[in-house]
Structure formats: structure tokens, C-alpha cells
């Protein structure tokens, strides 16, 4: 399906406009708008609720209040206010979006059909799919299938119509008809998503074609499966007939419409708009785990870590998606500054889901990101122990553990992990750069270090970090003039990095450009604050260089003078 066509279609589907309200309390309205712009839905809802008490017929106020409540996940209140806005002649598409979902919750399928026909519209794609599912709910299957075909006949959205038609057929027991759609030429476009594959596998199982379902899962996902897919595979292999749970009822079907559009909008629209669709999907089907996880992720993107944590926390422990939700909850807690709470969530998850390498790797990554390198080694080792035969994609785990070993002065173990990472992915520039730079810092293997870094630069010519390593390597080899150009390029790309500025200062000093060296050291010091200190910058050493010069500092440290560096190694 051409992405450009989808984008164009979705752009016509529903535009999130910000209605301008002429409110009696202008200050309150401005405060509410400010709260909405910062995704502070609860604050905005409170402001708007008070505003509409004073100005109950103000349509834009009603529209915005409904949107704020839906952002909080409160469809009951949102729909109540949206109904008032619609009765006051609102033409806002989000009002229709909420009211159609509310009607579905009450099984008022005739109300949806008449509402869409009477102007309760959102956009061509949503309206067509919603009306089709309403016809299914009203028992008009023939008309419903015609409606799905009508959606599929529109260029750019064929897959939406066919996918939902297949789900509708399966939901009423016509698994042969659903399988025909999934397996046909057009089926390639409707089973490209995870949900499409799962739905098709359930259809195949209902048709007593478990082996075909197993082949589909392996073809689509390989052998590395998450707990949900692993359980599905095991049940199929045991000969069990899987229930068709992808869409059990017309309400589920409409929930899938909201989620399908949210998935398409994910990379095309603002997060707060996509959130409206996922909130609606969850309101209709609270156990829609994909919608739940996307809702939480969108809230994280909006900076609402508190709401994201609440959403993640609703996933039952026994649900196959529990580990994904806990990983998300830990990340939301970390981003909210509650790092110890995040670590505790991950430690508990590592106990309850000890068989999942991803859980241990995430715990290791989080600890390493907090500079708790010694503690990170164990989780990485636990993950590696679960991997029977390391493959190319596992290089990152060895690399991460190698960094942790290196930062805790266990160099032999670090070097072994870096070598293993390069064995798994020989041309990995990050690993080559880190290993090469480490050799330079330890005054060993200068020639190999430079070769590794040069290969890394060839692969990532725009990486400031790697260019800095090359310049520093040349400096350590005494090739000062060659180092200058590389270090200057590195500073161009990383202008406020204290380490790179410090390195350029040393290189300038080595070639006799002492005033410029002092300027770079001053710059390096200016960037060594609590917010921008990597932990590798020795501010006292830089100050000493500014006082007495690099030559004197090297002498005080017992290091080789500049002119003799080239003869070392």
C-alpha cells in the first residue's frame, strides 16, 4: 500500500482543529488552552468544566471539554458533554468520534447508522467502517459486507476495508470466507500487521488447519516469539483449536476500527490526536492490549508519565502482555525521575519472567544508564546465559556488558566481550570505536586501535564521537598535525561536548597553537556542569593545564613528554 496515498486519505479523514471559543471568562479559557497544549488533561478538564457552567451554550468550550475528558480516558463524561455539543449544532469531527463509540457501548447500532447518515460524521474511512460494523451489529450482514466492499473500493484504503470484512466474517462464524480474504492476493496487505497475522492464525485453527497456522507464525515472526505468540504456537502444536478472539462482537469490531486508524496515524499525526483513537478503542474493549500499550506509549511521548504508569498498571499479571506493560511502566517511572522505583519494577519482573532475555537486558541497560555499571553486569550475564547460541543480533548485549566491565576496571573481561561483539557483527562501528579508544586510553595496541577507529570512521563518517577517537588516536601516536583536522571536525559536530573540546585543546597545544589550546580548554570547562558532565571530564586537570600548560601537567603526572609519545607502543 503506498504510504503517500494513506497519508493523503488520513489527512482527509479528520482534522484536529482547535476551535476558538469566545468565553465569558477569557483568563480561564486561556489557562485551559495552555493546559491542553501541555497535555495537562486533568487541569484542562477542570477549567473547561467550570467555564461551561458559566457559559453552557458555548460550543467550542463543550468540544474542548469533551476532548480533555477523553484524554483522561473518561468516555462517560466526554460523551455526555459531546452530546450537548452535537445538539448545539457542533460540526467538530471529534464529537462524532466520541458519540459513535458511546452508542456502540449501548448496542445502539441503528443510532450509529442514522447518526452517520444524519451528519454525525468523522471522515470517509472511519464513517464507512463504523457504519459497516453497525450493520453487522444490527443483523444486516449482507448490507454490512457491501459497506466493507465500499470502503475497500477506495484507492489507498483497500486494506482497511478487506481486513475488517475478514474480521466481520470470522466474527459470525464464516471462517472459510475470512480465510479466502486473508489468503488471497489482497491478503498480503491485510496480514502485514501482528494483529492481522494473529487473526488469520485463529481463523486457520477454526478450520482445523493448525499446521498452516504454525507455518504462518514462523513465516511472520521467526522462532523468537514473545509470551503471547509462544503460547499460541504451543497450543496449536498440541492440536488445540483456538477460539477466534481477534474480534468477538460488533463492539470489538468498532474498537478495532479506532485502533486500525490510530496505528495508521501513529507516525503521521500528533500524539494527542492519535491518543483520542486509542482511548476510544480501550473504552469499547478494555482488554485490547495493543491499544492499551499504544495509549501508554503516547502518554509517555506527551510527557504524562503519571497517566502512562496508570495505564500500564491495569494489565493483569496473568496476561501475556504483562511483561511488555511492566517494561513500559519501568521506563515511564524512569523518565519521571523515579529511577529507584523503575529498578524495583524491573528486578521483580526479572524474577517473575526470568526466562525472557529482554527483561534482563532492560534491567542492565537501565542500571548502566544510571552509571551503576557493577550492578548492570549481572543482568547482562543472566540474559547471555539464556541464549543457547548467540547470533548476530545479540552483539549489543555483549557490547553493553563489555562497557560495564570496562567501567569497573575489569579490562580482560571487557575486551573479551568487545571481541565477541565484533565476532557476531564484524563491522559494527560503535564496538570498533569503543575498543579502539579503550586501547588508546590504556596505552596499548596503538596500531590496532587506530585501524579499528579508521574502519569505524569509514562506516560512520558523520559521527563526532568516532571522529574524535580518530583524532585522539593520531595525537597519541604523535601524529599531531594529522590529528588537528579530525579534532576540528569532531568539535564542529559536537560543539558543546567537554571531552572533545578538551582533546582539541591538547592537540592545538601539541602543534604550538597555545592560545587556541587555552581557548578550547576554557570552552571545555564551561560545558562541565552537573547537567552536562559525562563523568569522564577531569575539570581540575583542565584548570591545571590553563595554569601551567600541558607540558608541565604531563611532567607532573609522570607521563611521556609530547615529543616522545610517537615513540611509545
Phi, psi and omega in degrees: 000129183289124183297326181297322181291320179298315181302317180296318181295315181294330178295330179276347190291311179191120182261128180277097179261153178257096182298141180267117181264138172262089187267151176293325179255087184298322180297316178296321180296316180296322178296320179294318178297320178297319179296319179295320180296333177261014178061026176272074188297321182293319178295317180297317181299320180295315179299312183294322180299318179290326181292319183284344172294320181277336184222068191292345182257006182282105186300310179302323177297317179298317180298314181292323178297315179299318180296320179297316180295323178291326175302329177277352181088014182260082182291329180303308181289321181298315182293323178300315181286323179298324178298318178297321180294319180295318179293337178269017175076029175295139175247013180292130185293331180291333176296313177298322179302316181287317184292323178296317177296321180294321177296321179296321179299334180259013180055030179268074185288323177296324178297324178292314181299311181291327179295313179296317179295334184263007175116358178278069190254154176243307180180163186306314183293308181298314182300317181296314181291319181297318180294321179298314179292327176296322177294323174299313180298331181271004178081010180261070188295319180299313179294325180295315180296323176296322179293319177297318178298325178297320177295315183294341181281350180273127182299134178098339181234021181306316185299323179299313181296316181292319180298313182288331174295317178298318179296320180295316178300314181295325183294337178255011174094002179271074183287330176298314180295321179294317180297324179297320178290317181293326187267345183288181181303319180287344181297336179300327182277344183256358176240026178278342179266160178301315181296324177295318179295315180299315179299317180295320179298320178294322177297314180298320179296321177298333179268013180061037179241056184298323181295321177296323178294319178297317179297321179298316181296316180294319179296325184274323189238353183076205183258348179270098186249151174281171184305321181297310181292326179296317178296318178299315180298316181296320180293321177295317181296330179280358178087011181283141175272121182279138174290151175274099184254357183302315176214110185266333186217167174301328177297316175301321180299316179291325175300322180292330175297311179302316183290321179302316181289322177300318180298319179289327181281342191311314183261003186246340186233169177291151185300322184292333177284314178300325179302325179302318181291318181290325176297320178294319178301317180290326179297324180277327182219089184299338180267014177283092188294326179294320177292322180296312181295322179293322178301312181296319180295320178295319178296322175299315180299329179276000180081010180264070185293331178295314179292322178299316180299319178298319181292313179303324186289351181275352181284123181297147182301327183278353181286139179302338180272004184302317183294323177296319180294320180291323175298318177294319180296319179297319180293321178296319178296319180298315180293335178278001179088005181262066188294319180296322177295321178297316179299319181296318177302315182290323179296317178295321179294324179295334176280315184282334180233051186294345182276356184258111179304323183302323181296314180293320179297318180296320176298316178298315180298319181293316177296317180296321178296340177262011181065022176263066190294319181299320180289335182287334185300316182302307178302319177298318179296323177297319179295315181296323180296336180276350183264110183297313181224104182302136178243181187306318185292348182272002180304323186296329180290316178296321179297314181295319178292324178300318177299317181296318176297316182297321182284349177250019175063030172255071192295319182299318178292322179297313181300319179298320179291321177298318179296321179294320178299319179287332175295320180285323178222088190302327184253043180271110188296325180297317181292315179300318180294314183296316180295315180298315180296322179297319177300317179300314182294334181263007178056047177215155176051046183304315185294315178295322179302313182295322179296316178300315183291322178297321177295321179295319179296320179299326180276328181229070186293346181257006181277115179299320181299315183289321177297321176301317179299319179296313179300318180293324177296317178297320177299313182294335176274001180083010181264067191297315182298320178295328184289330188304307184300318180294318180294323178295322176296319180298318180293326176301322183273339183225064191299331184251013178279122184294324182294314182295320177295320177297316179299315180297323176301316179297318180295316177301317180299320183295332180261011175088006181266070194287323177296317178295325177298313180297323177298316181293323178294322176298318178299316180302316179298323182293341181259003181262075176251176179299330182277343188223036178251118183284349184092347180260001183262123178263093184297323180296322179294320178296317178299321179294323177296323178293330181283314190236353181093160184294321182302315180294320179299316179297320178296316180296328180277352183076018180274162178294140177295160187307317186291346181258355183300321183296340183267354179281168175075000000 
